[in-house]
Amino acid sequence: MPIEIKRNRSEGSDQTVVVGTIDWNVDGWDYKTKDVDLAILLDEVKTQGTVIALTSVDTDEGTFDFIEEEVDDSDGSFLGNLSDFLLRTNGMWIRMTA
C-alpha cells in the first residue's frame, strides 16, 4: 500500500500534490522525494529513529497539552505522529491510499 506525503498545491488552495512516498513497516522504513527540504527533514528523523509527537498528559494537577514525546519508528503510531510532525513543521502530511 503506497503511503503518500502531500502538501497543498499553493497557499490557500484545496488542491494537493504528492511530494514523496514512504515505505514503512515495524522493521524499518525508507522514503522517496525530490523535495530537498523534505529529504533533509526525513533524513534527520531516520537518523534519530524517532519523531517528536505532541501529546496530552492527565495528572492530579490537571491536563497538560502539547507535551513533547519521542515516538520510535518501530511503533505502530509512528506514521500518524510523523504526519503530525510534518504538518507542524512543513505544512505536509501523510495519506495512506488503497
Biopython code that builds the backbone (N, CA, C, O; Angstrom):
import numpy as np
from Bio.PDB.StructureBuilder import StructureBuilder

atoms = [
    (1, "MET", "N", (0.852, -1.177, 0.000)),
    (1, "MET", "CA", (0.000, 0.000, 0.000)),
    (1, "MET", "C", (0.896, 1.238, 0.000)),
    (1, "MET", "O", (1.691, 1.417, 0.923)),
    (2, "PRO", "N", (0.783, 2.098, -1.021)),
    (2, "PRO", "CA", (1.625, 3.300, -1.050)),
    (2, "PRO", "C", (1.220, 4.290, 0.030)),
    (2, "PRO", "O", (0.038, 4.481, 0.316)),
    (3, "ILE", "N", (2.207, 4.899, 0.607)),
    (3, "ILE", "CA", (1.979, 5.926, 1.625)),
    (3, "ILE", "C", (2.513, 7.230, 1.039)),
    (3, "ILE", "O", (3.720, 7.395, 0.859)),
    (4, "GLU", "N", (1.602, 8.149, 0.744)),
    (4, "GLU", "CA", (1.964, 9.392, 0.085)),
    (4, "GLU", "C", (2.173, 10.511, 1.090)),
    (4, "GLU", "O", (1.488, 10.586, 2.111)),
    (5, "ILE", "N", (3.126, 11.375, 0.789)),
    (5, "ILE", "CA", (3.325, 12.611, 1.530)),
    (5, "ILE", "C", (2.791, 13.720, 0.643)),
    (5, "ILE", "O", (3.217, 13.862, -0.503)),
    (6, "LYS", "N", (1.859, 14.508, 1.166)),
    (6, "LYS", "CA", (1.195, 15.535, 0.370)),
    (6, "LYS", "C", (1.347, 16.916, 0.995)),
    (6, "LYS", "O", (1.661, 17.063, 2.177)),
    (7, "ARG", "N", (1.114, 17.916, 0.162)),
    (7, "ARG", "CA", (1.011, 19.300, 0.611)),
    (7, "ARG", "C", (0.023, 19.993, -0.299)),
    (7, "ARG", "O", (-0.306, 19.477, -1.366)),
    (8, "ASN", "N", (-0.457, 21.163, 0.110)),
    (8, "ASN", "CA", (-1.336, 21.945, -0.749)),
    (8, "ASN", "C", (-0.545, 22.450, -1.951)),
    (8, "ASN", "O", (0.630, 22.797, -1.829)),
    (9, "ARG", "N", (-1.196, 22.487, -3.111)),
    (9, "ARG", "CA", (-0.541, 22.945, -4.337)),
    (9, "ARG", "C", (-0.021, 24.369, -4.167)),
    (9, "ARG", "O", (1.085, 24.685, -4.606)),
    (10, "SER", "N", (-0.804, 25.212, -3.541)),
    (10, "SER", "CA", (-0.385, 26.579, -3.235)),
    (10, "SER", "C", (-1.097, 27.018, -1.968)),
    (10, "SER", "O", (-2.075, 26.398, -1.551)),
    (11, "GLU", "N", (-0.611, 28.077, -1.364)),
    (11, "GLU", "CA", (-1.202, 28.553, -0.113)),
    (11, "GLU", "C", (-2.668, 28.903, -0.323)),
    (11, "GLU", "O", (-3.010, 29.654, -1.236)),
    (12, "GLY", "N", (-3.525, 28.359, 0.521)),
    (12, "GLY", "CA", (-4.952, 28.609, 0.444)),
    (12, "GLY", "C", (-5.690, 27.736, -0.560)),
    (12, "GLY", "O", (-6.910, 27.834, -0.684)),
    (13, "SER", "N", (-4.972, 26.891, -1.269)),
    (13, "SER", "CA", (-5.581, 26.025, -2.280)),
    (13, "SER", "C", (-6.149, 24.768, -1.646)),
    (13, "SER", "O", (-5.621, 24.273, -0.650)),
    (14, "ASP", "N", (-7.232, 24.249, -2.229)),
    (14, "ASP", "CA", (-7.796, 22.973, -1.798)),
    (14, "ASP", "C", (-7.179, 21.808, -2.560)),
    (14, "ASP", "O", (-7.393, 20.649, -2.204)),
    (15, "GLN", "N", (-6.418, 22.107, -3.602)),
    (15, "GLN", "CA", (-5.767, 21.066, -4.393)),
    (15, "GLN", "C", (-4.463, 20.654, -3.722)),
    (15, "GLN", "O", (-3.753, 21.480, -3.150)),
    (16, "THR", "N", (-4.160, 19.342, -3.804)),
    (16, "THR", "CA", (-2.939, 18.837, -3.188)),
    (16, "THR", "C", (-2.026, 18.234, -4.246)),
    (16, "THR", "O", (-2.453, 17.908, -5.353)),
    (17, "VAL", "N", (-0.767, 18.096, -3.876)),
    (17, "VAL", "CA", (0.229, 17.487, -4.742)),
    (17, "VAL", "C", (1.038, 16.502, -3.899)),
    (17, "VAL", "O", (1.338, 16.772, -2.736)),
    (18, "VAL", "N", (1.389, 15.364, -4.487)),
    (18, "VAL", "CA", (2.232, 14.375, -3.815)),
    (18, "VAL", "C", (3.679, 14.839, -3.926)),
    (18, "VAL", "O", (4.166, 15.100, -5.026)),
    (19, "VAL", "N", (4.372, 14.945, -2.783)),
    (19, "VAL", "CA", (5.762, 15.398, -2.772)),
    (19, "VAL", "C", (6.732, 14.282, -2.406)),
    (19, "VAL", "O", (7.947, 14.479, -2.421)),
    (20, "GLY", "N", (6.194, 13.109, -2.076)),
    (20, "GLY", "CA", (7.051, 11.980, -1.758)),
    (20, "GLY", "C", (6.233, 10.777, -1.341)),
    (20, "GLY", "O", (5.010, 10.847, -1.218)),
    (21, "THR", "N", (6.925, 9.674, -1.125)),
    (21, "THR", "CA", (6.277, 8.456, -0.637)),
    (21, "THR", "C", (7.133, 7.838, 0.456)),
    (21, "THR", "O", (8.341, 8.064, 0.527)),
    (22, "ILE", "N", (6.483, 7.052, 1.307)),
    (22, "ILE", "CA", (7.164, 6.336, 2.380)),
    (22, "ILE", "C", (6.791, 4.863, 2.289)),
    (22, "ILE", "O", (5.629, 4.509, 2.092)),
    (23, "ASP", "N", (7.799, 4.015, 2.436)),
    (23, "ASP", "CA", (7.594, 2.577, 2.608)),
    (23, "ASP", "C", (7.947, 2.294, 4.059)),
    (23, "ASP", "O", (9.102, 2.446, 4.456)),
    (24, "TRP", "N", (6.956, 1.881, 4.861)),
    (24, "TRP", "CA", (7.169, 1.699, 6.308)),
    (24, "TRP", "C", (6.642, 0.350, 6.760)),
    (24, "TRP", "O", (5.601, -0.120, 6.300)),
    (25, "ASN", "N", (7.379, -0.256, 7.666)),
    (25, "ASN", "CA", (6.887, -1.374, 8.472)),
    (25, "ASN", "C", (7.666, -1.336, 9.782)),
    (25, "ASN", "O", (8.604, -0.550, 9.916)),
    (26, "VAL", "N", (7.298, -2.159, 10.736)),
    (26, "VAL", "CA", (7.922, -2.084, 12.060)),
    (26, "VAL", "C", (9.418, -2.409, 12.037)),
    (26, "VAL", "O", (10.140, -2.090, 12.982)),
    (27, "ASP", "N", (9.878, -3.040, 10.963)),
    (27, "ASP", "CA", (11.302, -3.386, 10.866)),
    (27, "ASP", "C", (12.149, -2.296, 10.226)),
    (27, "ASP", "O", (13.377, -2.380, 10.239)),
    (28, "GLY", "N", (11.510, -1.279, 9.670)),
    (28, "GLY", "CA", (12.271, -0.189, 9.065)),
    (28, "GLY", "C", (11.442, 0.583, 8.057)),
    (28, "GLY", "O", (10.305, 0.220, 7.758)),
    (29, "TRP", "N", (12.024, 1.652, 7.539)),
    (29, "TRP", "CA", (11.314, 2.471, 6.582)),
    (29, "TRP", "C", (12.298, 3.219, 5.697)),
    (29, "TRP", "O", (13.470, 3.384, 6.037)),
    (30, "ASP", "N", (11.803, 3.658, 4.573)),
    (30, "ASP", "CA", (12.576, 4.470, 3.641)),
    (30, "ASP", "C", (11.599, 5.399, 2.928)),
    (30, "ASP", "O", (10.385, 5.221, 3.022)),
    (31, "TYR", "N", (12.115, 6.360, 2.235)),
    (31, "TYR", "CA", (11.261, 7.324, 1.546)),
    (31, "TYR", "C", (11.858, 7.678, 0.189)),
    (31, "TYR", "O", (13.029, 7.415, -0.083)),
    (32, "LYS", "N", (11.024, 8.280, -0.653)),
    (32, "LYS", "CA", (11.450, 8.834, -1.934)),
    (32, "LYS", "C", (10.827, 10.213, -2.068)),
    (32, "LYS", "O", (9.628, 10.383, -1.851)),
    (33, "THR", "N", (11.634, 11.188, -2.423)),
    (33, "THR", "CA", (11.138, 12.539, -2.659)),
    (33, "THR", "C", (12.159, 13.311, -3.478)),
    (33, "THR", "O", (13.355, 13.017, -3.452)),
    (34, "LYS", "N", (11.664, 14.301, -4.203)),
    (34, "LYS", "CA", (12.537, 15.230, -4.922)),
    (34, "LYS", "C", (12.579, 16.572, -4.206)),
    (34, "LYS", "O", (13.301, 17.478, -4.623)),
    (35, "ASP", "N", (11.805, 16.705, -3.125)),
    (35, "ASP", "CA", (11.753, 17.930, -2.327)),
    (35, "ASP", "C", (12.939, 17.938, -1.365)),
    (35, "ASP", "O", (12.996, 17.123, -0.443)),
    (36, "VAL", "N", (13.867, 18.838, -1.572)),
    (36, "VAL", "CA", (15.107, 18.872, -0.790)),
    (36, "VAL", "C", (14.830, 19.109, 0.693)),
    (36, "VAL", "O", (15.421, 18.440, 1.541)),
    (37, "ASP", "N", (13.953, 20.038, 1.016)),
    (37, "ASP", "CA", (13.658, 20.327, 2.426)),
    (37, "ASP", "C", (13.042, 19.121, 3.120)),
    (37, "ASP", "O", (13.384, 18.818, 4.263)),
    (38, "LEU", "N", (12.135, 18.430, 2.434)),
    (38, "LEU", "CA", (11.526, 17.234, 2.997)),
    (38, "LEU", "C", (12.567, 16.139, 3.188)),
    (38, "LEU", "O", (12.560, 15.450, 4.208)),
    (39, "ALA", "N", (13.458, 15.971, 2.219)),
    (39, "ALA", "CA", (14.514, 14.947, 2.319)),
    (39, "ALA", "C", (15.413, 15.205, 3.523)),
    (39, "ALA", "O", (15.766, 14.271, 4.242)),
    (40, "ILE", "N", (15.781, 16.449, 3.747)),
    (40, "ILE", "CA", (16.619, 16.802, 4.902)),
    (40, "ILE", "C", (15.899, 16.452, 6.197)),
    (40, "ILE", "O", (16.491, 15.861, 7.100)),
    (41, "LEU", "N", (14.635, 16.812, 6.288)),
    (41, "LEU", "CA", (13.848, 16.546, 7.493)),
    (41, "LEU", "C", (13.684, 15.044, 7.726)),
    (41, "LEU", "O", (13.855, 14.572, 8.850)),
    (42, "LEU", "N", (13.356, 14.296, 6.682)),
    (42, "LEU", "CA", (13.172, 12.852, 6.838)),
    (42, "LEU", "C", (14.494, 12.141, 7.129)),
    (42, "LEU", "O", (14.512, 11.152, 7.862)),
    (43, "ASP", "N", (15.599, 12.632, 6.566)),
    (43, "ASP", "CA", (16.915, 12.073, 6.898)),
    (43, "ASP", "C", (17.200, 12.223, 8.390)),
    (43, "ASP", "O", (17.720, 11.307, 9.027)),
    (44, "GLU", "N", (16.855, 13.387, 8.939)),
    (44, "GLU", "CA", (17.073, 13.637, 10.367)),
    (44, "GLU", "C", (16.223, 12.699, 11.221)),
    (44, "GLU", "O", (16.718, 12.135, 12.197)),
    (45, "VAL", "N", (14.962, 12.528, 10.868)),
    (45, "VAL", "CA", (14.070, 11.624, 11.606)),
    (45, "VAL", "C", (14.593, 10.191, 11.510)),
    (45, "VAL", "O", (14.610, 9.461, 12.501)),
    (46, "LYS", "N", (15.014, 9.800, 10.324)),
    (46, "LYS", "CA", (15.516, 8.440, 10.112)),
    (46, "LYS", "C", (16.781, 8.194, 10.928)),
    (46, "LYS", "O", (16.935, 7.127, 11.523)),
    (47, "THR", "N", (17.679, 9.159, 10.961)),
    (47, "THR", "CA", (18.909, 9.038, 11.742)),
    (47, "THR", "C", (18.612, 8.924, 13.233)),
    (47, "THR", "O", (19.222, 8.114, 13.932)),
    (48, "GLN", "N", (17.677, 9.734, 13.717)),
    (48, "GLN", "CA", (17.299, 9.712, 15.131)),
    (48, "GLN", "C", (16.542, 8.433, 15.486)),
    (48, "GLN", "O", (16.650, 7.932, 16.605)),
    (49, "GLY", "N", (15.772, 7.906, 14.526)),
    (49, "GLY", "CA", (14.955, 6.720, 14.785)),
    (49, "GLY", "C", (13.694, 7.029, 15.570)),
    (49, "GLY", "O", (12.986, 6.124, 16.012)),
    (50, "THR", "N", (13.416, 8.326, 15.741)),
    (50, "THR", "CA", (12.219, 8.756, 16.473)),
    (50, "THR", "C", (11.670, 10.023, 15.836)),
    (50, "THR", "O", (12.359, 10.716, 15.087)),
    (51, "VAL", "N", (10.421, 10.305, 16.151)),
    (51, "VAL", "CA", (9.806, 11.562, 15.766)),
    (51, "VAL", "C", (9.216, 12.181, 17.029)),
    (51, "VAL", "O", (8.776, 11.467, 17.930)),
    (52, "ILE", "N", (9.208, 13.496, 17.088)),
    (52, "ILE", "CA", (8.648, 14.197, 18.248)),
    (52, "ILE", "C", (7.144, 14.352, 18.056)),
    (52, "ILE", "O", (6.690, 14.992, 17.107)),
    (53, "ALA", "N", (6.385, 13.763, 18.959)),
    (53, "ALA", "CA", (4.926, 13.853, 18.952)),
    (53, "ALA", "C", (4.497, 14.814, 20.059)),
    (53, "ALA", "O", (5.205, 14.986, 21.052)),
    (54, "LEU", "N", (3.352, 15.425, 19.882)),
    (54, "LEU", "CA", (2.759, 16.254, 20.927)),
    (54, "LEU", "C", (1.587, 15.489, 21.511)),
    (54, "LEU", "O", (0.730, 14.991, 20.780)),
    (55, "THR", "N", (1.554, 15.399, 22.826)),
    (55, "THR", "CA", (0.517, 14.619, 23.482)),
    (55, "THR", "C", (-0.049, 15.402, 24.659)),
    (55, "THR", "O", (0.492, 16.437, 25.049)),
    (56, "SER", "N", (-1.130, 14.904, 25.211)),
    (56, "SER", "CA", (-1.715, 15.468, 26.428)),
    (56, "SER", "C", (-1.478, 14.486, 27.564)),
    (56, "SER", "O", (-1.544, 13.271, 27.381)),
    (57, "VAL", "N", (-1.203, 15.034, 28.737)),
    (57, "VAL", "CA", (-0.943, 14.210, 29.911)),
    (57, "VAL", "C", (-1.897, 14.638, 31.015)),
    (57, "VAL", "O", (-1.965, 15.817, 31.365)),
    (58, "ASP", "N", (-2.638, 13.668, 31.566)),
    (58, "ASP", "CA", (-3.538, 13.938, 32.689)),
    (58, "ASP", "C", (-2.804, 13.647, 33.990)),
    (58, "ASP", "O", (-2.217, 12.577, 34.155)),
    (59, "THR", "N", (-2.838, 14.599, 34.908)),
    (59, "THR", "CA", (-2.234, 14.422, 36.233)),
    (59, "THR", "C", (-3.250, 14.857, 37.284)),
    (59, "THR", "O", (-4.338, 15.327, 36.951)),
    (60, "ASP", "N", (-2.888, 14.697, 38.548)),
    (60, "ASP", "CA", (-3.745, 15.169, 39.641)),
    (60, "ASP", "C", (-3.909, 16.684, 39.591)),
    (60, "ASP", "O", (-4.888, 17.222, 40.110)),
    (61, "GLU", "N", (-2.960, 17.368, 38.972)),
    (61, "GLU", "CA", (-2.991, 18.831, 38.896)),
    (61, "GLU", "C", (-3.719, 19.345, 37.660)),
    (61, "GLU", "O", (-3.869, 20.555, 37.492)),
    (62, "GLY", "N", (-4.177, 18.437, 36.786)),
    (62, "GLY", "CA", (-4.900, 18.848, 35.587)),
    (62, "GLY", "C", (-4.319, 18.209, 34.342)),
    (62, "GLY", "O", (-3.447, 17.342, 34.412)),
    (63, "THR", "N", (-4.816, 18.652, 33.210)),
    (63, "THR", "CA", (-4.349, 18.142, 31.929)),
    (63, "THR", "C", (-3.351, 19.122, 31.333)),
    (63, "THR", "O", (-3.593, 20.328, 31.275)),
    (64, "PHE", "N", (-2.240, 18.582, 30.900)),
    (64, "PHE", "CA", (-1.211, 19.394, 30.266)),
    (64, "PHE", "C", (-1.142, 18.996, 28.795)),
    (64, "PHE", "O", (-0.889, 17.835, 28.471)),
    (65, "ASP", "N", (-1.369, 19.963, 27.908)),
    (65, "ASP", "CA", (-1.365, 19.707, 26.470)),
    (65, "ASP", "C", (-0.008, 20.075, 25.859)),
    (65, "ASP", "O", (0.785, 20.811, 26.447)),
    (66, "PHE", "N", (0.222, 19.545, 24.681)),
    (66, "PHE", "CA", (1.412, 19.841, 23.881)),
    (66, "PHE", "C", (2.713, 19.440, 24.575)),
    (66, "PHE", "O", (3.718, 20.148, 24.498)),
    (67, "ILE", "N", (2.676, 18.299, 25.247)),
    (67, "ILE", "CA", (3.873, 17.741, 25.864)),
    (67, "ILE", "C", (4.610, 16.937, 24.794)),
    (67, "ILE", "O", (4.023, 16.072, 24.144)),
    (68, "GLU", "N", (5.906, 17.230, 24.615)),
    (68, "GLU", "CA", (6.681, 16.514, 23.611)),
    (68, "GLU", "C", (7.008, 15.105, 24.082)),
    (68, "GLU", "O", (7.370, 14.879, 25.237)),
    (69, "GLU", "N", (6.870, 14.161, 23.151)),
    (69, "GLU", "CA", (7.149, 12.766, 23.439)),
    (69, "GLU", "C", (7.810, 12.159, 22.207)),
    (69, "GLU", "O", (7.339, 12.354, 21.086)),
    (70, "GLU", "N", (8.893, 11.428, 22.413)),
    (70, "GLU", "CA", (9.554, 10.759, 21.299)),
    (70, "GLU", "C", (8.828, 9.453, 20.994)),
    (70, "GLU", "O", (8.547, 8.665, 21.896)),
    (71, "VAL", "N", (8.527, 9.229, 19.709)),
    (71, "VAL", "CA", (7.878, 8.003, 19.264)),
    (71, "VAL", "C", (8.865, 7.267, 18.365)),
    (71, "VAL", "O", (9.334, 7.811, 17.366)),
    (72, "ASP", "N", (9.173, 6.034, 18.729)),
    (72, "ASP", "CA", (10.125, 5.212, 17.988)),
    (72, "ASP", "C", (9.560, 4.850, 16.615)),
    (72, "ASP", "O", (8.352, 4.676, 16.454)),
    (73, "ASP", "N", (10.455, 4.739, 15.625)),
    (73, "ASP", "CA", (9.990, 4.452, 14.270)),
    (73, "ASP", "C", (9.473, 3.026, 14.082)),
    (73, "ASP", "O", (8.967, 2.698, 13.009)),
    (74, "SER", "N", (9.587, 2.184, 15.088)),
    (74, "SER", "CA", (9.000, 0.844, 15.014)),
    (74, "SER", "C", (7.633, 0.781, 15.706)),
    (74, "SER", "O", (6.982, -0.263, 15.694)),
    (75, "ASP", "N", (7.201, 1.882, 16.301)),
    (75, "ASP", "CA", (5.910, 1.976, 16.988)),
    (75, "ASP", "C", (4.790, 2.080, 15.952)),
    (75, "ASP", "O", (4.923, 2.794, 14.958)),
    (76, "GLY", "N", (3.706, 1.379, 16.182)),
    (76, "GLY", "CA", (2.569, 1.400, 15.272)),
    (76, "GLY", "C", (1.969, 2.779, 15.061)),
    (76, "GLY", "O", (1.294, 3.004, 14.057)),
    (77, "SER", "N", (2.197, 3.708, 15.983)),
    (77, "SER", "CA", (1.657, 5.066, 15.844)),
    (77, "SER", "C", (2.645, 6.012, 15.166)),
    (77, "SER", "O", (2.387, 7.212, 15.065)),
    (78, "PHE", "N", (3.774, 5.477, 14.701)),
    (78, "PHE", "CA", (4.823, 6.322, 14.114)),
    (78, "PHE", "C", (4.319, 7.147, 12.933)),
    (78, "PHE", "O", (4.549, 8.356, 12.895)),
    (79, "LEU", "N", (3.640, 6.528, 11.971)),
    (79, "LEU", "CA", (3.214, 7.263, 10.774)),
    (79, "LEU", "C", (2.264, 8.404, 11.103)),
    (79, "LEU", "O", (2.386, 9.491, 10.538)),
    (80, "GLY", "N", (1.327, 8.173, 12.002)),
    (80, "GLY", "CA", (0.414, 9.243, 12.401)),
    (80, "GLY", "C", (1.151, 10.387, 13.066)),
    (80, "GLY", "O", (0.858, 11.556, 12.816)),
    (81, "ASN", "N", (2.115, 10.045, 13.921)),
    (81, "ASN", "CA", (2.894, 11.083, 14.584)),
    (81, "ASN", "C", (3.850, 11.777, 13.619)),
    (81, "ASN", "O", (4.094, 12.976, 13.750)),
    (82, "LEU", "N", (4.395, 11.037, 12.650)),
    (82, "LEU", "CA", (5.237, 11.655, 11.627)),
    (82, "LEU", "C", (4.408, 12.613, 10.785)),
    (82, "LEU", "O", (4.877, 13.696, 10.436)),
    (83, "SER", "N", (3.185, 12.225, 10.456)),
    (83, "SER", "CA", (2.304, 13.101, 9.688)),
    (83, "SER", "C", (2.034, 14.398, 10.450)),
    (83, "SER", "O", (2.104, 15.484, 9.874)),
    (84, "ASP", "N", (1.722, 14.285, 11.748)),
    (84, "ASP", "CA", (1.504, 15.479, 12.576)),
    (84, "ASP", "C", (2.750, 16.353, 12.612)),
    (84, "ASP", "O", (2.654, 17.577, 12.521)),
    (85, "PHE", "N", (3.926, 15.727, 12.746)),
    (85, "PHE", "CA", (5.196, 16.447, 12.788)),
    (85, "PHE", "C", (5.424, 17.191, 11.472)),
    (85, "PHE", "O", (5.806, 18.361, 11.480)),
    (86, "LEU", "N", (5.192, 16.516, 10.340)),
    (86, "LEU", "CA", (5.379, 17.160, 9.036)),
    (86, "LEU", "C", (4.410, 18.320, 8.852)),
    (86, "LEU", "O", (4.778, 19.347, 8.282)),
    (87, "LEU", "N", (3.184, 18.168, 9.326)),
    (87, "LEU", "CA", (2.200, 19.241, 9.211)),
    (87, "LEU", "C", (2.630, 20.450, 10.036)),
    (87, "LEU", "O", (2.508, 21.588, 9.583)),
    (88, "ARG", "N", (3.130, 20.207, 11.239)),
    (88, "ARG", "CA", (3.590, 21.307, 12.100)),
    (88, "ARG", "C", (4.806, 22.010, 11.530)),
    (88, "ARG", "O", (4.915, 23.232, 11.630)),
    (89, "THR", "N", (5.718, 21.264, 10.937)),
    (89, "THR", "CA", (6.994, 21.856, 10.523)),
    (89, "THR", "C", (7.035, 22.319, 9.069)),
    (89, "THR", "O", (7.729, 23.283, 8.749)),
    (90, "ASN", "N", (6.289, 21.634, 8.175)),
    (90, "ASN", "CA", (6.407, 21.946, 6.746)),
    (90, "ASN", "C", (5.075, 22.062, 6.019)),
    (90, "ASN", "O", (5.063, 22.261, 4.805)),
    (91, "GLY", "N", (3.962, 21.946, 6.716)),
    (91, "GLY", "CA", (2.665, 22.021, 6.047)),
    (91, "GLY", "C", (2.384, 20.829, 5.142)),
    (91, "GLY", "O", (1.613, 20.936, 4.188)),
    (92, "MET", "N", (3.017, 19.681, 5.444)),
    (92, "MET", "CA", (2.808, 18.461, 4.678)),
    (92, "MET", "C", (2.175, 17.421, 5.585)),
    (92, "MET", "O", (2.204, 17.557, 6.808)),
    (93, "TRP", "N", (1.610, 16.393, 4.997)),
    (93, "TRP", "CA", (1.014, 15.319, 5.787)),
    (93, "TRP", "C", (1.103, 14.016, 5.018)),
    (93, "TRP", "O", (1.380, 13.997, 3.819)),
    (94, "ILE", "N", (0.862, 12.927, 5.736)),
    (94, "ILE", "CA", (0.924, 11.589, 5.149)),
    (94, "ILE", "C", (-0.494, 11.099, 4.909)),
    (94, "ILE", "O", (-1.383, 11.267, 5.744)),
    (95, "ARG", "N", (-0.683, 10.485, 3.741)),
    (95, "ARG", "CA", (-2.004, 9.934, 3.410)),
    (95, "ARG", "C", (-1.826, 8.515, 2.877)),
    (95, "ARG", "O", (-1.108, 8.294, 1.902)),
    (96, "MET", "N", (-2.476, 7.572, 3.518)),
    (96, "MET", "CA", (-2.463, 6.197, 3.062)),
    (96, "MET", "C", (-3.507, 6.067, 1.961)),
    (96, "MET", "O", (-4.616, 6.588, 2.086)),
    (97, "THR", "N", (-3.155, 5.377, 0.887)),
    (97, "THR", "CA", (-4.092, 5.151, -0.205)),
    (97, "THR", "C", (-4.218, 3.658, -0.466)),
    (97, "THR", "O", (-3.314, 2.882, -0.157)),
    (98, "ALA", "N", (-5.343, 3.269, -1.035)),
    (98, "ALA", "CA", (-5.570, 1.848, -1.312)),
    (98, "ALA", "C", (-4.876, 1.423, -2.584)),
    (98, "ALA", "O", (-4.959, 0.258, -2.973)),
]
sb = StructureBuilder()
sb.init_structure("model")
sb.init_model(0)
sb.init_chain("A")
sb.init_seg("    ")
for serial, (resi, resn, name, xyz) in enumerate(atoms, 1):
    if name == "N":
        sb.init_residue(resn, " ", resi, " ")
    sb.init_atom(name, np.array(xyz, "f"), 0.0, 1.0, " ", f" {name:<3s}", serial, name[0])
structure = sb.get_structure()
